[in-house]
Amino acid sequence: MSLNESHPLIARSPCEQQNHQDMIQMKLKTTLVALAASLSAVLANAAEVTVTADDTMRFDTATIEATAGEPLTIVFKNQGSLPKAAMGHNLVVLKPGSDLATFGNAAVTAAANEYIPTQPDLAAQVLGHSKLLGPKESDTFILTFDAPGEYPFLCSFPGHWALMKGAIVVK
């Protein structure tokens, strides 16, 4: 055993340094490949749902089914034609038991935050949301629900929550 091998703080020769760097790069590449394969497997098994809205202030579905512990990809599309300032839509998923009226009414004052309330007690109810969409725009987000239950969703654009609401039923 050389002195360099017995003490890690002693400098290595240029050849030893290159071999050490090559070994680290190979380990890093192997780890990244394994991580990418794991991520691909998770995404391949992820459930996906597309929800649309338009100028009639309605979601095309009021109930979405999901499985606890598994990712759910939500693709949200605004198929309307009215301008975003007049008929913007978002999709906001809340914790079970959230008060939609309180949340929806507070959203009116949150224009700077795309109508997502920033008050701590209301912001804590939000599990995930899309961007505020104008006509022909779409957004995608992914949620994983920890437990079974009924998770309400709504559009928080001013006044929309009363008609644009539904639930994600997690089993």
Secondary structure, DSSP 8 states (H G I E B T S, - for coil): --HHHH-TTS---HHHHHHHHHHHHHHHHHHHHHHHHHHHHHHHH-EEEEEEE-TTS-BS-SEEEE-TTSEEEEEEEE---S-HHHH-B--EEE-TT--HHHHHHHHTT-GGGTT---SHHHHTTEEEE---B-TT-EEEEEEE-SS-EEEEEE--STTGGGTSEEEEEE-
